[in-house]
Amino acid sequence: MNSVPNIEMRPFAVKNALIVGADLRVETLLLSVLKPDIWVVMRVPDNLAALAAARARAFHLIVTSDKTSGREDIELLRQIRGVRPHTRLIILAADSTPADVIASMRERAFSYLSKPFSFDTLAEMIRMATEGPCWDDGIEVVSGTPELIRILARCDLKTADRLVHFFNEIAELPDPERSQVATALREMLLNAIEHGGRLDPNQYVEIEYVRARHMVACHITDPGVGFRLDEIHHAAIANPADDPMRHVALREEQGIRPGGFGVLLAQQLVDELIYGQDGNEVLLIKYLQSAKPKSP
């Protein structure tokens, strides 16, 4: 009796990625994140070759060289999107300015990392770019300069993480203010998206960022009906002094995901946290101690 041989069936590669330049660390990282049975990775030496490759075939993801400037890579993105409108491009920039970052957002870059950048962050951005749904309409620059930028962000959590990373590139803040502002902004943005926007991708949160000489301000407005701080018993900020973890049990009872520390954490990281009358807008202010002029 003849037996049917046991043949292992492997799926054909269905997605193409392109890496520009010859940085072995970036290439190794890309290959470690992308599944080899799904992705085919191509390499080209420079932006000119990348544009030619993109015109010849569609790439789901392109990662630029970290040897080129942000301005050069934005021009590459602009030309690629002229023929491949939905290409997800991550810019790695050797030289960058806040204006370059804003320009990359206008051109719909997926992410922007300037040197020295974190390889953990790059890995996270690659995963988000390859695993997420359509993203093109997630971030819209309404108006923008390095000192004042107004943005609309779609109400989903991955968009929030991408946006905070863009702001971190724009900020040019000294440490530790840089990480403090980024963390506080992320917590308040997640609250606005989750509780105000109800994670509805058809809804948008408005963010206004102002960089003055001695302070940074972030104004966030969500599409929700608002709330009062004394009504959110599921948040850590409402816990009585003798029961600092009460909100954990309340969240479990209401079926809310673990968390609730956002407002409390933001209050510790910025100097002013001010809610509007209806509770659907919040203003974060951070005074930059290291930027204050010295006394005569």
PAVONU-358675 format. One line per field, with one value per residue: y, z, x of N, C-alpha, C in turn. Coordinates in steps of 0.001 Angstrom, whole numbers. Atoms other than C-alpha are relative to their C-alpha. Last residue first. Example, Ala and Ser with C-alpha at 12.3 -4.5 7.8 and 13.67 -1.06 7.14 Angstrom:
BEGIN
n.c2 = c(-1190:-1190)
n.c3 = c(-60:0)
n.c1 = c(-820:890)
ca.c2 = c(-1060:-4500)
ca.c3 = c(7140:7800)
ca.c1 = c(13670:12300)
c.c2 = c(1090:1200)
c.c3 = c(730:0)
c.c1 = c(-770:900)
% end
This chain:
BEGIN
n.c2 = c(-814:-1270:-74:-811:-1309:-1058:-147:-562:543:-1098:362:-1033:379:-772:-112:-636:664:1179:1221:50:-957:499:-783:881:-369:-974:-1373:-252:40:-1062:-1264:-25:-125:-1376:-1021:-863:-1015:-1329:-495:544:-936:591:-627:132:1406:264:-611:843:1274:-42:284:919:-490:1141:1250:116:-653:885:-92:-1339:-47:-522:1092:798:1135:1049:683:842:-755:584:-548:-894:554:-152:1240:-42:1162:-132:932:207:786:935:597:-53:-1358:-21:-1316:-1:-1211:-290:-1140:-851:-573:-1194:-1069:-540:-4:823:1376:477:-1024:-349:1149:934:-678:-234:1300:314:-797:423:1317:-154:-641:964:1073:-526:-324:1232:672:-523:1063:1033:571:-403:-541:-782:-1437:-448:124:-1162:-1185:106:-390:-1448:-630:280:-780:-1367:-12:-52:1366:593:993:1385:882:1295:490:970:248:-627:598:-553:399:-1092:-1109:-1276:-1110:-1239:5:-1110:-1269:-1012:-1220:-206:-839:728:1238:-258:-735:897:987:-658:-223:1306:354:-811:545:1138:1267:547:1444:484:-657:159:-816:-373:826:983:1302:916:-478:310:1444:254:-446:976:1225:-272:129:-1180:-257:-1399:-382:-1210:-47:-824:-415:-324:-349:582:588:-873:1039:1195:-412:-41:1362:570:-755:383:1369:-126:-525:1121:883:-703:67:-984:-1145:-845:-976:77:-773:-625:-467:-737:-266:444:-541:919:1280:-186:-230:1266:856:-547:304:1392:54:-444:-1409:-792:-896:-1044:-431:-1249:-9:-1192:-957:715:352:1457:477:-357:688:1429:164:-251:1137:1146:-244:80:1393:114:1247:-113:-870:-702:-554:-1079:-442:-1407:-857:-1356:-823:-1075:-1299:-1110:-1200:-1176:-1126:-573:-1375:-1028:-1208:-1188)
n.c3 = c(95:-700:-1291:-24:-620:1014:559:-988:268:-21:-624:73:-744:323:-1087:436:1212:-257:276:-692:393:792:-131:713:-27:-1070:500:1013:-604:-997:709:493:-1163:-494:952:-640:-825:240:-1069:31:640:1217:1174:-77:216:1427:739:-176:665:1383:114:1120:1252:896:-736:-498:-1300:-1154:-875:-585:-1228:221:471:-1144:555:497:-1139:-691:-1113:-1328:-1143:-720:-967:479:550:-8:618:-175:869:-315:1031:-333:-1311:-418:-284:-586:38:-732:306:-873:440:-1111:-69:-830:757:1004:1265:937:-73:1346:742:-730:-520:1070:938:-667:-88:1341:226:-933:392:1213:-395:-775:882:849:-860:-301:1238:447:172:-971:-791:-1404:-290:-1229:219:966:-669:-874:840:491:-1093:-140:1105:-183:-1139:487:750:-889:-258:-1326:-20:-107:-247:666:-306:958:-215:-1250:-1167:-42:-757:199:353:-467:946:-531:-1465:-506:663:-958:763:1161:-141:-585:726:1424:199:-310:1081:1150:-289:88:1419:588:-535:850:-718:-261:-245:-821:290:-1062:257:-1205:-1082:-432:-449:1127:1083:-397:186:1438:360:-579:798:1235:-256:-699:-64:-401:-608:476:-912:279:-1268:15:-1372:-486:-1328:-1051:-936:800:1253:-199:-44:1339:844:-357:491:1443:215:-95:1158:1180:6:-840:714:451:-1055:-573:650:-1079:397:-987:-1157:-1263:-1238:-731:696:1242:-360:-432:1177:811:-689:301:1428:245:-270:-619:1038:-431:1024:-266:796:535:493:895:1289:118:1065:-289:-1227:282:895:-764:-904:806:396:-1199:-353:-1445:-335:-659:750:-915:623:-795:321:-277:565:-504:813:778:-549:808:-804:530:-893:-753:431:-1014:87:0)
n.c1 = c(-1233:155:-657:-1227:212:-4:-1342:-921:-1323:-966:-1273:-1040:-1195:-1199:-974:-1237:-487:-820:750:1283:1014:1124:1224:920:1415:224:82:-1030:-1333:-98:-217:-1372:-888:107:-404:-986:634:-567:-863:-1364:-925:-536:610:1461:330:-194:1107:1184:-287:459:1434:209:-596:214:-180:-1373:-198:-163:1176:60:-790:-1348:-854:-446:-748:886:601:-963:-582:195:-712:918:946:1372:543:1470:636:1443:723:1414:667:1067:-219:-1399:-448:-1342:-643:-1264:-763:-1131:-802:-401:-1342:-83:646:-924:729:-768:526:289:732:1220:747:358:899:1286:668:481:1204:1057:519:803:1259:785:456:1065:1145:727:394:1292:991:380:-1090:-21:-1333:-103:184:-1001:-1293:-161:-230:-1368:-890:35:-720:-1418:-498:-177:-1253:-1157:-454:180:1070:-460:1130:122:1347:521:1433:447:-660:-1340:-1167:-951:885:-542:127:-568:-68:797:-284:-434:-262:881:1187:1122:283:178:1241:1121:84:608:1424:660:83:1066:1264:342:70:1325:-99:-1115:-1270:-982:-1195:-727:537:-995:510:-160:863:1380:180:153:1350:936:-49:740:1434:502:1431:178:-1274:-672:-1138:-1176:-599:-1419:-364:-1249:178:540:459:303:613:1456:545:-14:919:1370:199:152:1360:932:-174:513:1453:685:561:-1110:-279:-1341:-1060:-769:-1331:-783:858:-584:571:874:90:755:1400:582:136:1091:1251:334:285:1370:272:-1078:-520:-930:-953:-714:-1217:-657:991:909:-622:69:878:1397:429:163:1139:1217:184:428:1386:836:242:-205:-682:-1290:-907:-884:-1198:-598:-1362:-271:1046:-209:-869:625:-384:473:239:-667:297:-1129:-213:290:-803:845)
ca.c2 = c(88344:85421:82746:82530:79637:76868:74200:74713:74190:74766:71988:72744:70181:71438:69127:68976:66711:67552:69872:72971:72395:70402:71813:69807:72175:71422:68206:64753:64102:65230:63020:59969:60667:61299:58071:55683:53987:50776:47256:46942:47879:45077:47195:44960:44652:48424:48920:46439:48304:51705:50935:50708:53741:52855:55042:58199:57747:56758:59231:59868:56125:56089:53823:56397:58776:61064:63392:64221:65465:64041:64861:64223:62765:64146:64721:67946:67917:71062:70494:73292:73546:76200:78563:79795:78608:75299:74928:71642:71487:68089:67348:63860:62174:59854:57367:55029:54655:53795:55268:58762:60311:57251:55474:58270:61003:58711:57535:61167:62006:59139:59814:63518:62774:60293:62606:65609:63674:62078:65433:67270:64993:65874:68900:69391:69221:68721:67667:64160:63506:64852:62273:59515:60693:60526:56964:55788:57519:56061:52635:53265:54171:57352:59022:62015:65606:67903:71513:72601:75654:76407:73983:75166:73370:73656:71026:68171:64986:61688:58432:58954:56864:54058:51124:48203:47436:44481:45588:49238:48483:45811:48108:50929:48639:47446:51067:51905:49005:50148:53491:56490:58618:59790:60725:58479:59250:57082:56151:59077:60669:63601:66070:64006:64104:67895:68137:66052:68187:71370:69915:69550:66458:65139:61418:60456:57092:57541:54743:54435:52710:52811:53731:56230:54206:56399:59885:58321:57367:60927:62488:59764:60357:64100:63331:61143:63956:66412:63969:63676:60543:58116:56504:54845:54610:51815:50885:48776:47298:47623:47791:47129:48937:52479:51480:49973:53139:55286:53057:53205:56992:56829:54761:51317:49042:46007:43677:41819:39202:38773:36062:32923:35038:36691:40278:41300:39528:40497:44166:44045:42433:45041:47898:46481:45764:49352:49060:51617:51520:48621:47474:45213:43067:41085:37840:35252:31912:29823:26618:23147:20319:17220:13928:11439:9745:6016:3337:0)
ca.c3 = c(38538:38889:36249:33479:33660:31142:33645:35665:32705:33965:32886:32163:31332:30281:30249:28192:28500:32142:31440:33115:31935:33820:34950:35646:36630:37595:35620:36641:39921:38586:35540:37770:39676:36456:34860:37846:36856:35588:35203:32538:33556:34278:36734:39735:38723:38374:41820:43367:41900:42840:46537:46326:48441:51252:54310:52259:50339:46664:44119:42383:41880:39355:39577:41762:38804:39998:42236:39273:37305:33889:30185:27462:25181:22015:23684:24187:25136:25845:26310:27743:27917:29924:30153:26582:25300:23648:23044:22154:21153:21022:19585:20073:17176:16756:13930:15466:18526:21503:23764:22619:26082:28170:25989:23789:26449:29115:26708:25921:29608:30274:27136:27902:31443:30181:27442:29791:32398:29814:28382:31726:33027:30873:28588:26075:22301:22026:18408:18763:21939:20200:17436:20064:21814:18491:17744:21208:20905:17430:18924:21555:19230:19089:15994:16635:15535:15883:16754:16913:18540:19049:16493:14031:13120:11989:11598:11521:11092:12778:12312:8715:7165:9713:8042:10460:12746:12701:10427:11443:15130:15125:13341:15809:18777:17278:16716:20322:21567:19230:21024:18975:19065:16471:15154:15046:13038:12711:10238:7991:6803:4764:7329:10086:8287:8004:11764:12373:9977:11715:15038:13497:12406:11392:11228:10641:10797:9111:9264:6103:5770:2118:1654:-1201:-3441:-6511:-4999:-1604:-2774:-3808:-520:1480:-363:282:3943:3927:2642:5211:8063:7130:5784:7581:9617:6425:5777:6848:4281:5061:3000:-176:-3592:-6672:-9409:-8206:-4709:-6035:-7973:-4915:-2737:-5283:-5064:-1283:-883:-845:-1363:669:272:3017:2159:4873:5738:6397:7763:10465:10847:14220:14045:10403:11205:14176:12131:9393:11901:13508:10143:8955:5167:3703:2964:4207:2164:3314:1134:2193:979:1482:515:3286:4287:3710:5225:3047:4754:1894:1006:1599:-1072:0)
ca.c1 = c(23219:20763:21202:18624:16158:16754:17853:14679:12388:8867:6510:2867:167:-3280:-6294:-9455:-12502:-13172:-16090:-14635:-11081:-8472:-5121:-1964:846:4449:4889:6144:4315:937:1462:1860:-1365:-3273:-2022:-2173:-5419:-3895:-5265:-7997:-11553:-14041:-16013:-15258:-11601:-11313:-12829:-10387:-7398:-8876:-8539:-4741:-3776:-6238:-5510:-4890:-8126:-7794:-9182:-5835:-5440:-8290:-11368:-13149:-13367:-16168:-14141:-11924:-14907:-15734:-15848:-18418:-15768:-14144:-10734:-8785:-5097:-3040:696:2841:6637:8433:11398:11855:8501:7710:3977:2268:-1382:-3040:-6485:-7937:-9717:-12696:-13277:-10699:-12992:-10796:-13521:-12447:-12700:-11833:-9283:-7975:-8011:-6559:-3846:-2993:-2770:-366:1692:2047:3209:5814:7109:7263:9242:11548:12614:12633:15400:17253:17279:14487:14866:11085:10645:12099:10115:7034:7467:7821:4678:2831:3872:2802:-571:-1147:-556:-3238:-6092:-8140:-6722:-4500:-5124:-2113:-1296:2343:3858:7572:9056:6386:3187:-368:-3089:-562:-2596:-1755:-3665:-4811:-2055:-2227:-3954:-3753:-796:1598:4416:4684:4106:6792:9237:8481:9157:12453:13492:12643:14751:17539:17518:18571:21724:21035:17609:14557:11428:8322:5606:6412:3181:4592:3228:4814:8171:7896:7325:10450:12480:11320:12478:15963:17894:21289:22135:18525:16774:13395:10845:8764:5401:4407:748:1016:3383:4062:4025:4605:8073:8914:7827:9563:12840:12498:11902:15023:17225:15817:16359:19992:21664:24000:21213:20020:16304:13944:11285:8207:5362:7397:5746:7873:9779:9156:10211:13454:14299:13591:15767:18610:18602:18319:21489:23120:20097:19057:16084:14217:11583:8979:6458:8532:11412:9274:10459:11899:15276:15830:15217:17591:20338:19904:20054:23187:24843:24495:24863:22527:18797:16673:13693:10882:8634:5580:3980:6678:5154:3684:5434:3916:5920:5502:4653:4760:1461:1699:1436:0)
c.c2 = c(-4:778:1367:71:793:1379:1114:261:641:-586:1188:-492:1088:-457:738:208:738:-722:-1270:-1323:-253:1126:-570:582:-1014:421:933:1416:449:64:1155:1319:90:225:1409:1220:961:1002:1358:559:-579:915:-560:529:-214:-1452:-273:552:-917:-1325:-94:-312:-916:360:-1242:-1340:-278:795:-869:149:1347:151:465:-1140:-819:-1245:-1101:-743:-928:981:-704:597:1048:-493:202:-1272:128:-1127:83:-941:-189:-744:-998:-765:-40:1452:-96:1355:35:1270:296:1138:853:459:1330:1070:623:-156:-934:-1405:-476:1084:406:-1117:-958:613:133:-1342:-265:770:-426:-1329:170:586:-988:-1104:494:270:-1246:-740:474:601:-1128:-591:543:683:819:1513:458:-30:1232:1173:-75:474:1508:621:-212:887:1379:55:75:-1497:-705:-937:-1430:-659:-1231:-500:-936:-283:581:-668:830:-337:1246:1117:1276:1074:1303:143:1196:1399:1168:1263:81:796:-731:-1245:207:701:-939:-964:644:131:-1336:-325:768:-711:-1119:-1352:-556:878:-532:671:-151:713:349:-833:-1025:-1426:-964:434:-437:-1483:-260:363:-1020:-1219:248:-239:1316:327:1423:257:1133:-132:733:509:190:473:-664:-604:690:-1146:-1173:532:25:-1411:-614:680:-451:-1376:179:441:-1125:-862:629:-214:935:1249:862:1040:-186:714:669:376:834:360:-591:661:-986:-1329:235:159:-1327:-863:486:-405:-1418:-58:358:1408:942:828:1125:253:1363:-333:1150:912:-734:-430:-1522:-588:267:-763:-1474:-235:148:-1222:-1183:202:-128:-1405:-114:-1348:126:760:735:429:1144:315:1485:941:1366:763:1096:1314:1151:1213:1207:1208:605:1366:995:1249)
c.c3 = c(1296:-90:619:1396:31:592:-1044:-612:904:-102:-95:757:-193:908:-516:1213:-622:-1244:189:-175:719:-322:-924:206:-822:120:1152:-567:-969:627:978:-683:-436:1163:539:-852:668:955:-368:1164:88:-771:-1310:-1253:8:-329:-1491:-775:83:-733:-1449:-215:-1208:-1394:-874:685:518:1297:1247:980:690:1324:-284:-414:1144:-465:-419:1185:764:1036:1300:1230:682:973:-394:-650:142:-772:340:-1036:453:-1236:390:1296:560:143:710:-183:902:-482:1031:-564:1254:105:767:-891:-1068:-1339:-991:-70:-1379:-705:612:512:-1079:-957:685:-11:-1385:-252:901:-416:-1193:403:742:-890:-828:856:289:-1234:-534:1400:881:688:1426:210:1194:-212:-914:708:870:-920:-456:1105:192:-1114:189:1108:-591:-756:682:1:1354:120:-24:368:-857:480:-1091:303:1330:1186:-231:829:-282:-497:628:-1070:613:1517:600:-582:962:-755:-1255:20:501:-753:-1481:-253:236:-1186:-1191:234:-182:-1475:-577:511:-959:700:340:1228:952:-424:1192:-400:1320:1119:220:360:-1192:-1085:384:-265:-1482:-368:510:-914:-1246:322:711:-52:545:747:-496:1135:-319:1364:55:1418:545:1398:1246:856:-869:-1237:123:-32:-1408:-910:276:-645:-1491:-182:10:-1265:-1246:-45:970:-731:-337:1100:702:-639:1214:-606:1055:1137:1208:1285:686:-712:-1229:323:370:-1237:-798:675:-416:-1472:-376:408:668:-1202:546:-1110:181:-859:-751:-569:-965:-1378:-102:-1041:325:1227:-263:-861:807:874:-794:-346:1211:442:1492:443:772:-821:1056:-677:916:-260:206:-702:663:-814:-852:695:-927:851:-449:815:798:-570:1078:0)
c.c1 = c(769:1311:-194:585:1305:-159:68:1362:1033:1408:938:1221:1054:1131:1223:902:1191:488:818:-718:-1313:-966:-1075:-1395:-784:-1457:-335:-18:1088:1395:154:305:1452:958:-11:356:958:-603:605:816:1405:918:520:-686:-1512:-326:116:-1190:-1215:225:-456:-1483:-208:535:-218:249:1405:117:131:-1165:-95:733:1422:918:611:758:-976:-613:919:520:-318:653:-852:-1065:-1465:-524:-1510:-674:-1489:-610:-1440:-467:-1092:234:1423:424:1342:677:1226:687:1079:851:167:1457:15:-623:901:-715:683:-523:-414:-813:-1328:-896:-488:-1008:-1356:-727:-593:-1295:-1145:-615:-929:-1350:-894:-574:-1183:-1230:-849:-521:-1354:41:-535:1217:88:1355:489:-68:1133:1351:243:342:1450:935:92:837:1491:549:274:1328:1357:321:-51:-1183:518:-1318:-260:-1360:-501:-1472:-468:684:1243:1224:828:-919:538:-87:458:105:-732:63:241:385:-838:-1293:-1235:-424:-286:-1330:-1172:-143:-705:-1501:-704:-171:-1183:-1252:-391:104:-1385:206:1072:1299:932:1281:674:-613:1099:-398:37:-974:-1409:-221:-267:-1436:-1006:4:-841:-1471:-280:-1484:-81:1299:894:1008:1292:435:1514:299:1263:-27:-566:-541:-386:-718:-1514:-581:-67:-1007:-1428:-178:-258:-1448:-1036:116:-593:-1504:-717:-497:1211:163:1342:1190:643:1346:724:-951:714:-492:-932:-222:-867:-1484:-654:-231:-1198:-1306:-396:-378:-1436:-383:1001:417:869:1013:652:1209:661:-1080:-920:499:47:-951:-1465:-476:-271:-1236:-1280:-270:-531:-1472:-915:-390:300:530:1314:1028:811:1290:420:1466:280:-971:167:1033:-597:363:-364:-360:809:-438:1138:324:-407:888)
% end
